[in-house]
Structures are given as structure tokens and as C-alpha cells.
Amino acid sequence: MTNIYCFSLAVLKCLQARYRVKVFYTHAGCTLVALNPFQPIPDLYSLDVMKEYHCASQPQEFKPHIFIVAEEAYRNVQGQLEPVNQSLVVSGESGAGKTWTSRCLMKYYATVAASSSVLKSQDTVERIERRVLDSNPIMEAFGNACTLRNNNSSRFGKYIQLQLDRCQLLVGASVQTYLLEKTRVACQPANERNFHIFYQMMKGATDEQRKEWKMSHDQRFVWLPKAEKTIEEDCFHDTVEAMVHLGINAEKQRQIFKILAGILQLGNVNFSSSTDESQPCNLQEQSKGNGYDFRAAELLCVPAEELQLCLRVRTLKAGKQSVLKPCSQAECSMRRDCLAKVIYAQLFEWLVTFINNSICADKSTWCNFIGVLDVYGFECFQINNLEQLCINYANEKLQQHFVAHYLRAQQEEYVSEGLQWSFVKYQDNQSCLDLIEGSPVSVFSLLNEESRLNRASDAKTFKVRLEKELCDNVNISWDKFSKVPHFTVAHYAGKVNYQIQGMVEKNKDPVPPELISLLQKSENALLHQIFTDREAENMTSKGLSKVTVVSKFKNSLESLMKILHTTTPHYTRCIKPNPDCKPLTFKKEEVIMQLEACGIVETIHISAAALTCLTLVSQLDLLEDQRKRILSQCAFSIQCCWLRYQRRRRQARRQSATLIQAVVRSWLVRRQVQRWNRAAAVIQNTWRKWRALLKSLAEAELDDAKDLVKEDVPVLNPVVRERGSVQLSTIQEPVTVRGWPMGLALASAPSITMSLTATGFQKMMSVMASLNLPSRSGEYKVETNQYTQGVASIRAQPKGSVKLHYQRSPLLYADRQPDLKSDVTGFNEILLEKTLFIHIAALFDKGLL
């Protein structure tokens, strides 16, 4: 307990210090705490601020703001994190700033979702965005009122679903409302006002409209207290402009305002008791003299006589017969109030339906939504009745949702993660919920049973039954010395006394069937449409008795809780820093009571305890990270050594293979060279032997032949002489080689025939030597043409052509240097080879080889 108190003081001092320097938002665990400044702060919610939070990579690093919560929910939808749908729960007391916060959230999403739209759909998005935003001023005008605690207090709950398509663009919205406080139309608490729309009409209507509404400047209305007070919400022009944007045309607006004016005129109709009990009550002189009843009938477009009859006489059914019975003065006033309440409630529902039809997108066009829940805050007045019981019951359900989602689930998650966790105690309101809605016996169940009994309710009798049935529950108590029947419920936010008188009647919410029949006859097209549609839903006295206010509200609230349980919630707790709504005024007692009531202290306590445990786990993680780092370094060193070993091993193998290859290649080259040398030696020896043989034969020959007549050598063409002649060492005249170039001819055909013109045996031998012909028998033959086609002398010069027949190209055997590489290719290579061969033949002829 001491720890909780210390935490409370610490949180209180922190919020006070931040509030003093105009910092109104503070993070408290998973919850955002928002303090109401009670003055306009325009720079805090500007378009630039929205873009700053939306474009930030880490919005959590910025100052706490409602836009951080909004952006987190939007990014969850973008990331498709389950559950994808989001809910932003805005809670707090009346006057804490819930309505303003919800308005900021809707404006943020409308701006963010529309900013990334493509050009072709820009008009559509702006239209949807504007319609969604324009739904706010209409619902606030018809559903909000100025109370003691708040100038713009929501007198109904609403859950707005902003519908997003697959690209997270805003394509529509829908509104669900809960428990409109329709009793405020006919009965306003002391020093509080009626709904805003009535004051807007009074202060913003033109003279022509006032004439149409039969509302003079000096007329006063009983149901419009505190009319002289002017607040920011009294702006009739904004409401009318929003209606236009939503598609409510001028004729529909005219019908709506006539209905509202008729309700105001109806409030001025008062009754006086008749001296004859068998006769209906009379109208008071003031009401009759000013003709309030006729004005009301004319504005509601119903017959004045029938209106008076329905208000003063009730119809009782006895079997198939109907009996008319005059009403007492109290019953007449009650029927008047009932008529005003049912008209206003049905008009409000029609407006909500019209807004939904205007802004809601087709189901096929959207896949996700972000919900904004704005409900009435916890209320505790001097006189509390059924409305406050339902409102506080709704806050109890939301508090239970917060407890189950964070305070309990968060601690269970810490335990499952293995943290040394001791549970932080928090206020669990399950016993209070069991008291209100539990089964089989609870306040609601007993209230419904009492409402279904066909008898007049008695407050004292109902109190006795509550004491008998619920005495075992510690959350309910009674003041035995109080003269007014009541019971006290210990809520999570504090104890509230509820007055029993009138609670059963409010739960019944009876609507006389003759009033419904009257409104169905209205010539006002809108009023006629509203109540004709209700007839299809069995809008009868018998049908209404089956569904009580408590049952209807409970069912709608359970439906809301099912939606919240299937979405990811984001909590915003609005705090009212002072009860007088003074700007920048911080009252410690007021704030600490709200912090403890809404569970903020427990939230911070759990977050702090978790932070302590997580600090130890950070330390453990630090050691574990250091261990992993060392192991990683060791593994890296081992990998480096292994890779270095493998690299060196591969390098040694590569060098060994290169050395082996070099040795083998050198041995092969040496062996080939040796073979070539031996072959060359054999050729040289054979050549020398042959030459010696020829020389010996030439010396031994006796040549007695006469000198041969010199044959005329034809004159050669200079080009042919230059390109097709060979200069031999012992021949003065060049020998003409006729045909293809020698290298090309010898290389291109395995068997060729060449004709050479030479004179003399030595010349012929020199030509043969220049060809470097291998000395293989049978591969070539030489024929010489002499004068007599025979050999006259070995020294005689040959006459005519020399024919050489060769079957194998000598170029294949001409390369004696295999390692010599030449860059000369093609025909140049052939000519080079020819020149080389001729040069070698010349060396042989000179005896140098």
C-alpha cells in the first residue's frame, strides 16, 4: 500500500510539473494520459504537426501526443498485424476532454488517409473526408449539452468506425450510438442546459425562420434554461453547413427545424386539474392564451384537437372495446414529456441513419477499420437515476476491458516469459459488474422484473427487494436513515447514490399508442416517415413492455465489447485537472482521485516493476551478448586459420603440378629435338654420299659430245621474272618457276606436278635441293627433256622443262624449330616459308650445310 501511495505522489508531481509548462500529454505504460488545458492550443493540433508525426520513422521518439496513438494504430493496419482492426478507447470523466480528443483523432485519420490518395480518386476522398468530419458537428449539436462539469458534454455514447481499403485510404465510416439521454429534452437538471441544437436555433435563426417557427425574440421556453449563457458550441451556421455537406437538402432541414420548434412550443403547454374528475384536465390560462398548444400542433403538422385529446385522455382496452379515461395533471404532464422525448429520440436515430447512409462505404470496398470510442464519462451528481446507472455501468465494462487487456494480461505475459514476477495488486471490478448485471440476481434483473409487472411501481417496495436479494454483495449499501429510497454502489471510481424513485418508470419507457397514431397522421413528411417506419417494428405499448431500457442498453454494450475484444485497443485517459474548468489550473485532489479510479497508478506500478525486472534481464542479455561476441571471434579465428591452411595447400599442389608439367614438357621437347637431329644427320649423310657419288661419276665420265647449240630462252614478263624466278648460286640466269607460288602449291595439294625450266644438271639439282625434298624412293620422279629425249651427258645442260611429281607436301617436314612462334599468318607466311627454303638450298649448294 505504501508503494502504491508513493507511486501516486510521483505520478501526480510529474503530471503537475508537465502541466505547468504546458505539456498536456504523458505516456503511462500502454496508456496515454491527456490533461485538459481548458483553453485553445491551436499550434498543438495543426496540419504541420500531423505531418510531422505521420512522416516520422519513429514517432515514439517525439513528445507524447494523441497523434502518436493514432499513428501507431494506423501503422498496425498498414503492417497487417493481427488483430488488424484497431480501437481507440477514449475515457474519462465528464469535462475531461473526450469529445475534443475524438475529434482530433478523426481529423488526423481523415488527413492522413487522404494525403496518399491517387489523383483520380482525390475528389472522392475529399468528399468522404469532409462528410466524416461534418458528422461531428451534427451529432454534437443534437447529442451534446452544457452541464455543470462540461460545456460540451456528450449525452450519448458513440463508436465511429473509420473504414479503410486495401491501400489504407479512407473510403467511408459508420456511427453506432448508445443510450441518448432523451430525458434531458423535457427535464434539465438544475443549472444545466438542454441540447445544443435548441440554443443554436434561438441565437442563429433569421427573422424569416423565426416567423416560420413561430418563435418571437421575446418568447421564453420552459425547456430552455440558461438561454442567456453563450458558449462556443452555439453556432447554428456550422450545423446547417454540415447538413448541406451531408446531403440534407433545404426542405429536409425545414422539416427538422419545424419539428424541433414544435417540441419547444410543446414544453410551454401546462395543465391544471379539473374540478370534475370525470373530465379531462384543462390547459393553464397562460398556455391557452398564448396558444402554445396550437403552435405546437401547427409546427408538428397534426390536428390541434387530437393533440389535446391525446395529452389529456388515455385509451384503455377492455377486450375488443376501448375505454377513454381522463388523465390526472401529473399524467398529462408525463404524456406531454413522453411525446417530446419520443419525437426527439426518433429524430436523432433518423439523423444517425442518414449520416451512416451518407458516409458508409459498401462492404466490398473496405477491409479494415479503426474505431474511435467516445462514451460518457463516469458521473456522480447530487441526484442520480437510471441514466447515471447505465453510464457508470458502461464505464465499469470499459474498465474491466482495460484490466483484462493490460493489468492482468501484461503480468501473466511477464510470468510466461520467465521473469521473477510478483503480481501487482489492482482494483478488479468484477464484483461490481456482478452486482449490476450478474445472473441470476442483480440490479438490472430485479429492475426488469419490476418493470414487467402490470402494476404501479413503488420505490420503497423495490428498495426492500434489493436489500433482500443483494445483501451479500459488498459493493451495494443503503443509508437506513435517509428518507428518500436509494441504494449506493461502490464503483471503481467511487461510491454513487442512486435514487430509486422514477427508476422503474424510466426503465419501462412507455409510449402511449395513441401518441404514435397521432404522429403517424402528421402532414410533416419527415415526421410521418419516421413513425410509419417504426410501426413496422411493432411500435406498440405491448411491444415496448418487452424490451426495457436496461435490456436494450445492455445488449448494445455487449455488442460493443465483442468488437473491442476482436481489435487491438489503444487507451487514452482524459483527466480533468480542476472541477471548475479553469484554464491551466491543477487541483491535486481532483487529479489523484481520477488517476486512482481509472487504474493509471497500477499501470505505472506494473510498468515500473517490469522495468526493474527487465533491467536485470538487460544485464543478463549484456553478458550473453559478450559471450556470443567472444565465441564469434574465436570461430572467426578458427575459420581464418583453416582457410589459410587450405589456401597454402592448394598453392603447394599447384606449384608441384606446374613443376611436373614443365619437366614432362621439357623431356618431350628434348626427345623430339633429338629425333629431329638424328633425322637431319641421316639426311645430311645420305646427301653427302649421293653428292660424292655424283661427283665421282662426273669425273669418270668421258664426255666427247659437241657443244650443244644454245637454246633460245624466251623472254619472260618482268613481273613473272621478278615473282616467279629463283636465283641459284651457280647459275647466272634466273630459273623460271611456272605455276602457283611454290609454298601455296606444295601446301594445298598432297599430289602435285610442277614444271621447272632449267639448264644444266647442276641447276636442276639446285632446284631440287631448294625444295628440300625428302629422300624417299617412289615418292617423286624427275624427267628432263633433251634434244633426243635422253641423257647425252651428265654435265650436259638439260633442255626443256623439268617435271616434278610429288605426292606429299614438303611443308609438313620443313619445320625444324617447333618452339619458334611466328606472328605472320596467311599468304605472307607461305611466302616467308618459300624464301626460307630457297635460302637453305643456296647454303647446301655452297657446301655450308
C-alpha positions, 0 to 999 in steps of 0.5 A: 500500500505504501508503494502504491501511495508513493507511486501516486505522489510521483505520478501526480508531481510529474503530471503537475510539473508537465502541466505547468509548462504546458505539456498536456500529454504523458505516456503511462505504460500502454496508456496515454494520459491527456490533461485538459488545458481548458483553453485553445492550443491551436499550434498543438493540433495543426496540419504541420504537426500531423505531418510531422508525426505521420512522416516520422520513422519513429514517432515514439521518439517525439513528445507524447501526443494523441497523434502518436496513438493514432499513428501507431494504430494506423501503422498496425493496419498498414503492417497487417498485424493481427488483430488488424482492426484497431480501437481507440478507447477514449475515457474519462470523466465528464469535462475531461476532454473526450469529445475534443480528443475524438475529434482530433483523432478523426481529423488526423485519420481523415488527413492522413488517409487522404494525403496518399490518395491517387489523383483520380480518386482525390475528389472522392476522398475529399468528399468522404473526408469532409462528410466524416468530419461534418458528422461531428458537428451534427451529432454534437449539436443534437447529442451534446449539452452544457452541464455543470462539469462540461460545456460540451458534454456528450449525452450519448455514447458513440463508436465511429468506425473509420473504414479503410481499403486495401491501400489504407485510404479512407473510403467511408465510416459508420456511427453506432450510438448508445443510450441518448439521454432523451430525458434531458429534452423535457427535464434539465437538471438544475443549472444545466442546459438542454441540447445544443441544437435548441440554443443554436436555433434561438441565437442563429435563426433569421427573422424569416425562420423565426416567423416560420417557427413561430418563435418571437425574440421575446418568447421564453421556453420552459425547456430552455434554461440558461438561454442567456449563457453563450458558449462556443458550441452555439453556432447554428451556421456550422450545423446547417453547413454540415447538413448541406455537406451531408446531403440534407437538402433545404426542405429536409432541414425545414422539416427538422427545424419545424419539428424541433420548434414544435417540441419547444412550443410543446414544453410551454403547454401546462395543465391544471386539474379539473374540478370534475374528475370525470373530465379531462384536465384543462390547459393553464390560462397562460398556455391557452392564451398564448396558444402554445398548444396550437403552435405546437400542433401547427409546427408538428403538422397534426390536428390541434384537437387530437393533440389535446385529446391525446395529452389529456385522455388515455385509451384503455382496452377492455377486450375488443372495446376501448375505454377513454379515461381522463388523465390526472395533471401529473399524467398529462404532464408525463404524456406531454414529456413522453411525446417530446422525448419520443419525437426527439429520440426518433429524430436523432436515430433518423439523423444517425441513419442518414449520416451512416447512409451518407458516409458508409462505404459498401462492404466490398470496398473496405477491409479494415477499420479503426474505431474511435470510442467516445462514451460518457464519462463516469458521473456522480451528481447530487441526484442520480437515476437510471441514466447515471446507472447505465453510464457508470455501468458502461464505464465499469465494462470499459474498465474491466476491458482495460484490466483484462487487456493490460493489468492482468494480461501484461503480468501473466505475459511477464510470468510466461516469459520467465521473469521473477514476477510478483503480481501487482495488486489492482482494483478488479471490478468484477464484483461490481459488474456482478452486482449490476448485471450478474445472473441470476440476481442483480440490479438490472434483473430485479429492475426488469422484473419490476418493470414487467409487472402490470402494476404501479411501481413503488420505490420503497417496495423495490428498495426492500427487494434489493436489500433482500436479494443483494445483501451479500454483495459488498459493493451495494449499501443503503443509508437506513436513515435517509428518507428518500429510497436509494441504494449506493454502489461502490464503483471503481471510481467511487461510491454513487447514490442512486435514487430509486424513485422514477427508476422503474418508470424510466426503465419501462419507457412507455409510449402511449399508442395513441401518441404514435397514431397521432404522429403517424397522421402528421402532414410533416413528411419527415415526421410521418416517415419516421413513425410509419417506419417504426410501426413496422417494428411493432411500435406498440405499448405491448411491444415496448413492455418487452424490451426495457431500457436496461435490456436494450442498453445492455445488449448494445454494450455487449455488442460493443465489447465483442468488437473491442475484444476482436481489435487491438485497443489503444487507451487514452485517459482524459483527466480533468485537472480542476472541477471548475474548468479553469484554464491551466489550473491543477487541483491535486485532489481532483487529479489523484482521485481520477488517476486512482479510479481509472487504474493509471497508478497500477499501470505505472506500478506494473510498468515500473516493476517490469522495468526493474525486472527487465533491467536485470534481464538487460544485464543478463542479455549484456553478458550473453551478448559478450559471450556470443561476441567472444565465441564469434571471434574465436570461430572467426579465428578458427575459420581464418586459420583453416582457410589459410591452411587450405589456401597454402595447400592448394598453392603447394599442389599447384606449384608441384603440378606446374613443376611436373608439367614443365619437366614432362614438357621439357623431356618431350621437347628434348626427345623430339629435338633429338629425333629431329637431329638424328633425322637431319644427320641421316639426311645430311649423310645420305646427301653427302654420299649421293653428292660424292657419288655424283661427283665421282661419276662426273669425273669418270665420265668421258664426255666427247659430245659437241657443244650443244647449240644454245637454246633460245630462252624466251623472254619472260614478263618482268613481273613473272621474272621478278615473282616467279624466278629463283636465283641459284648460286651457280647459275647466272640466269634466273630459273623460271618457276611456272605455276602457283607460288611454290609454298601455296602449291606444295601446301594445298595439294598432297599430289602435285606436278610442277614444271621447272625450266632449267639448264644444266644438271647442276641447276636442276639439282639446285632446284631440287635441293631448294625444295628440300625434298625428302629422300624417299624412293617412289615418292617423286620422279624427275624427267628432263627433256633433251634434244633426243629425249635422253641423257647425252651427258651428265654435265650436259645442260638439260633442255626443256622443262623439268617435271616434278611429281610429288605426292606429299607436301614438303611443308609438313617436314620443313619445320625444324624449330617447333618452339619458334612462334611466328606472328605472320599468318596467311599468304605472307607466311607461305611466302616467308616459308618459300624464301626460307627454303630457297635460302637453305638450298643456296647454303647446301649448294655452297657446301655450308650445310 
